Amino acid sequence: MAIQNFSELSLPTAQLDNLKDLGYLTMTPIQAAALPAILNGKDIVAQAKTGSGKTAAFGIGLLETIDATQFSTQSLVLCPTRELADQVSKELRRLARYIPNLKISSICGGVPVARQVHSMSQHPPHIAVGTPGRILDHLKRNTLSLKNIKMFVLDEADRMLDMGFADEMDAIISYAPRKRQTLLFSATYPENIQAISSRIQHNPVMVKIEETKADEPKIDQSVVLHDNNSEKDALVAKLLYRHEPESTVIFCNTIAACIELENYLYAQDIDVLSLHGDLEQRDRDQVLLRFSNRSCRVLVATDVAARGLDIADLSMVINYDLPFDPEVYVHRIGRTGRAGKTGIAASLVLASKLHRLEEVEAYIEKSIPKFSANDLKDVKPISLIAPMVTIEISEGKKSKISAGDILGALTAKGEIAGKDVGKINLLPLQAYVAVSRKYAKEAVDQIWKSPIKGIRCRARIVGE
């Protein structure tokens, strides 16, 4: 009988206690299938989707290979995007709380190379988590060495290949020792994944978790058939008016469509932001932050830009354009309907060009209900403004300011209640806090007037 509990694994008592504190008791299917092989030193190819518990699956095994007394990089985790790399780094730090003096570095673009070089020259990370371009940059500069790595993890390998990172992945592998453990995680298993596995792995154990009907998200899918692409922006607005979702991601196939749709929806009194490849990293980070803390109800995004976006309670997904690959359609709509809730997925399709829709229906093996654009003609406009706004505070972790300090400063005078303060994000040099829209001005005034931990801080409403 397959093991089900972490306590059945041969892990240190300190790690088992840490896992218990984190709420890790029973393993997810991917953890139960993969961890014994990983702990036994085997290479694996695991077909696992975001949200399956794969980070803990490779993270727990990875930490067992680390000797924190040796100041060298002993593991590398390669991710397709900065957002995913940051998520993986955070989860690894939680899993590694039982190991003193362990250094985990997120090595991605969007941060000055010089700052990363300085950090790594002081003390190489035991575990490097990063994106292909920036990792390869450091390898070429000799500011990162893989000569001592024992484990190499490729997370969401199919997405890295889709994004054109095949050459970078091969180049990075050339810096690693032949004798190592290699774990390859991928949501899908196309031929190019098989090819890279055969090049970089040794007798890998195949791990694939078959989803049951109970695992499938509850998603109300529909298609809106229209006759002219010039109608699409208005149809998106009407879908939003009809369903009044708390949070929606709208997928476009091009950056130009993203920007055009964002401008149109903004003019219709809909709280909207866009996420695409033309954004600076700082702007991108703020967009993700505002969407995740309920300061924005609608996010218009391209597939590549949305990688790593993990919003637990997404109400609706709209396909402004159907993707070219039916599998991408499944990934897109799979972001809603989680945690037992029913999600909504609507797609706009030209009535005269149904071939791509037919490919999607063949892939998912079901017909999607279809409606005419005329069915939306009587939908009346409403204001779709987010309940929260984001306040930026000019000090952060380096000033020893905590989330509790910020909450205390905002609620000290009694004008703002704790329930009116949302998610608080602390960065090294600044902090962001979501506040109920009706108290936004009071929150800014309070921060300006009341020192936090004796420090006078500036504050502003992000996006105004």
N, C-alpha and C positions, 0 to 999 in steps of 0.2 A: 504493500500500500504506500502511495506517495506521501511524503512528509507534508504537513500543513502549517506547522508552527515554527517560528524562528528558533524557539528553544530546542528544537530537535536537531539544529545544525551545530557543527563543531565550531562554535564561535566563543571568543573570550567572554567571561562573565561580565566584564565592564561593558562590552558592546551589547550583550543581551539586556543588561539593565538600561542602557541608553535607548535601545529600540523600544523597550517597554515604556519608558518615559515619553517617547515620541508617539506612542500609540500604535507601534508596529507589533502586532501579536500574531495574527494569522496572515500567511503569505498570499499574495495575489497569484493567479495561475502562472504568469510569466516568472515570478520569483521562485515559485515551487519547482518549476520545470528547469530553470536556468541555474539557480544558485548552487545546487550540489555539484554540477559539472564545473562551474567557475571556481568553486572552492577546491576542486580536485585538480586545478591547473589546466583544464581543457580549453581549447579554442572553441568558441561557439558562434553560430549564426542564428540570431533570434528575430523572428518576425513579430514585432510588437508595436502597438500604436501609442501615441501620446496619451497619458492618463492611465496606462496599464501597470504602472509601478516599475518600469524598466530601470529608472535611475537608481532606485534602491537595489535592484537586482545586480547591476554591475558595480554600484558604489560599495555595497557591503563586501563583495568579493575583492574589489580593488584595495580597500583599506587593509585587508588581511596581508597584502603583499608589501606594505610600506614599513620601512624602518626609519622612524622619525629622528633617530640619532645620526643618521647619515644625511649630510646636507647636499643632496643631489636630486634631480628630477627622476622619479621612479615610475610615474604613470602619466600618460597623456590621454585626454578625452577630447576628441575632435567633434565639433558641432557645426551645423550649417549656418547658424545665425548667432549674433551677439546675445539676443534675448534668451535663446535656449541655453547658451553657454553660461549666462548669468544664473538662470534657474538651476542648472546642474551644479554650479559652484555652491549656491546656497544650500541645496539639498545635501551635497557632500559634506559641507561644514557641519550641518546638523547631525549627520550620521557619524562624523568624526569627533564629536565632542569628548569622547572618552580617551582620545590620544592627545597628550600634551605637546605643545610646541610644533604642531603640524601646520605647514604652510600650503595653502591652496590658492593659486592665482588664476584669475580669469584674464586671458590674453586675446583681446579682440580689437578690431578696428574701432574708430570713433574716439579713441583715447590716444594722446600723444605718445609716440614710440619712446621718446626720451624718458618719460615717467616710468614706463614699464621696464626699460633698460636699467634705470637706477634701482628699482625695486628688486629686480632679479640679480643684480650685481651684489647687492647687500647680502642676499641669501636666496639661492635658487629655490623655486617652489618644489615641494615633494610631489605635488600633483599639479599639472598644468591642464587647464581647460580652455579651449580656444577655437577660433575659426580658422579655416585653412590658410587664408591669405596672410593673416598676421603671424600665425605660428611659423609659416615658411619664411617670412621676413626675418624673424628672430633667429631661425636656424642659419640662414645665410649670413647674418651679422655675427654669428657665434655668441649671441647673448642668451641662447637656450641650447642645452645639450640633451640629446636623447640617448646617449651611449649607455646610461645605466637604467633605462626603463625596463620594467618587468612586465607591465601590462599596457596595452594600447587599445583604446576603445573608440570605435567609430559609431557615433550616435546619429540616428536618422540618416544613414548612409545613402539611401535612395534620394533624399532631398539634396544632399551635397552633390550628387551626380547630376540631378536635374538642374541645379544652379550653375553647372559648368566647372565644378571643382575637381574633376577627375585627374588632371595633370598635377595640381597642387597636392592631392592626396598621395599620388604615386611618389612625388618628390619628397614629401614628408616621411613616408615609409622608408625611403632610401637612407635616411639618417638614423633609423632605429636598428638595434642589434637583431640578428636573425633569430636568436634564442629569446623569445618573449611569448607572452600569452596575448592573443588578439581576439577581442570581442567585437562582433559586428551586429549592430541593431538596425533594423529597417522595417518600416511599416508595410512595405511590399517586397516581393522577391523577383524582380525582373532579371533578364539575362545579364545586364551589366553588373548587377550585384553578385550573381554567380561567378562572373569573370573575375571581379576584384577579390572575391573570397578565395578563388583557386590560386591567385597570385600571392596573397599575403598570409594565408592561414594554413595550418597543418592539421589534417584530419579533423575538421571542425564538427562539433556536435550540433545537429539541427534542432532548433526549438521553435515550434509553431503552436500557438494557442488558437484553437478553433472557437469562434464566438458562437454562443448559443442565442436563441431567440430572446432569452431574458437579458442578455448583455446588450442587445441592440437598443440604441437610443430611440425614444418615442418622438418621432418627427412628423409633423403634418406637412407633407410635400404638395406643392402645386406649381402649375405653369400658367403664366399669363401670355396668351398669344396676341401679338400686335402686328400691325401692317406696315409700320414705318418707324425707323430708328429715331426719328425726331420726337416720337412720343415717349421715349424711355424714361427721361428724367421725371416727367410729370407722373408716369405710372409708378415709379419708385416712391414718390411723395405720397401718392394715394394709397399704396400698400402700407406705408407707415401710418398714415392717418387712420386707416381702417383697423389696424391691429394694435396701435398705440404701444409698441414694445418698449420695455425699459432699456434694453440694450440690443443693438443691431449691428452686424457687420455686413457690408455690401461689397461684393467682390467684382472688380473690373479686370479685364485682361490687359489694359494699357494704363500708363501713368496719365496720359492726356485725358482719358475718360474719367479717371479718379478726380482730377483737379476740376474738370468741368462739372461733374455731378456734385462735388462738394460746394462749389460756388452757387449752383442752382438751389440746392437744399437749404443752404444758409439764407438765401433770399426768401425762402418760404417759411422762415421763423422756426427752423428745425436745428437743434444743437448738433453740429456735425464737424468732424475733423477727418483728414485723409492721411493715409500711411502709404508711402511709396518710396522708390529708390532715389528720388531727387531731393529728399529731405536731409538736412544736416543731422548728425547723430543726436545733438542736444534737442533739436526740435522733435525728432523721432521719439526720444525717451519721454519727452513731455506729453506727446500725443498718447502714447501707451499708458502713461501714468494717469492722465485725465480720463481716459476711457475706463480704466480698471477701477477708479475710485468714484465713478458715477457722476463725474463733472461733464460728461459728454454722452449723449444717448446713441449717436450714430457714428460709426467708423467706416469710411470708404477706403478699401485697400486692394492692392495687388496680391497675388498668391505669395510671391517671394517675400514681400514686405511683411506679410502676416505670419510668417513662420516663427514659431516660438511664442506667439500670442496665446496666452492661456487664461481665458476668462471663465471662471467656474460656472457662472449662471447667465449664459447668453440666451436672450429670448428669441432672437430671429436671425436668420441668414437670408440675404437676397443675392441671387446671381444676376447682376446687371448684364453680364455676358456669361453664357455657359462656357466652361473650360474646354480646352481642346482634348483633354484626356478624361474619360469618364471616371477614372479612379480619383482624380482631383475633386470632382463633384462630390464624391462620398466623403473625402477629407473635409471639404468646406462645410457641408451641412452637418457633419458629425460634431461640429463645435457647439451646436445647440441640442436641446433635448437630453441634457445630462442630469445626474442626481435625481432620477425618477420623474423629472418634470417633462411635459410635452413641449417641444420646440416647434418653431414654424420655419419652413424653408420654401421660398418662392423664387421662381426663375422667369426671366423675361426671354421670350423666344419669338423670332420673326415667323409668322404663319407660313411664309413662302419658303422657309429654310429650316426644315425639321430634321435633317439628317443627324445633326449633333445630338439632339434630344433623343432620337431613336437609338443612338449608340449608348447614351446614358441608361435608357430604359432596358436595353438588352443586357447591359453590364450589371444593373441592380436586380434584374429579373422581375420587374414589375412595371406596370403602367402608372404614370404620374397623372393625377387629375388635371384637366386643362380647362381654363376659363378664357373668355374673350376680354380684351381691354374694355369693351363696352360695359362689362359687369362692374367696372369701377367708376363709371362716369358720374354717378350720383354721390360719390364719397365727398364729404365736406372737409375743407382744411381746418386743422386745429393747431394750436401751438404745442410744439414738442420740445420743451426746454428741460434740461437736466435739473434734478433736484439739488445738486451740490455744485459748488465752485471750488477751484483749487487755489490755495494761498501759498505763495513761495516765501519762505523765511530765509534771511541772509546768512544764517549760521547752521552748522550741522554737527556731525559726529566728532569732528576734530575739536569742536568747542565743548565736548563732553555733554552735549544737550541730548536728552532722551525723549522718547515719545510721551512719556508721562509728564515731563517738564512742559512740553508744548500744550498738552491737554489741560494741565493745571493753569497755565498762563491764560488760556482762552476762557476757561470757566470760572476764574477767580472772582470776578465781580458779580457773577450770578445772572448776567444778561444772556449768556450763551450756555445752554445745558449740554451735558455730556452726550446726549442722544443727537445733538446737532453737529457733533464733530465726527467725521468719518475717518477714512484710512489715512494714516500718517506714514510718509516715506522719508527716511533719514538717509541723506547722502553725506559724503565727507565734508563738503563745504556749504551745503544748504539743506533745507528740509521743505517738504511739501505736505500740506494738510488739506483734506477735503472738509468743507464747512457748508452747512445748509445755506442755500442761496440767499434767504432773507436776512441772514446774519453776516454776510460777506464783508460789508463795510465795517461793521462793529468789530469783526475779527481782525481786520487789517489795522484799525485804530488801536485796538488793545495791544497788539504786538509792538507797534511803534511806541506806545506810551509806557508799557510795563516790561522791564528787563526780564529776560529768561535766564535763571541762574546767575543773576548779576550782570548779564551781557545785554547791551542795547542792540536790538535787531531791527532790520528793515523788513517790510513786508509789502507784497503786491498781489493783486489778483492776476493769475496767469491767463493770458488771452485777451486782456483788456488794455 
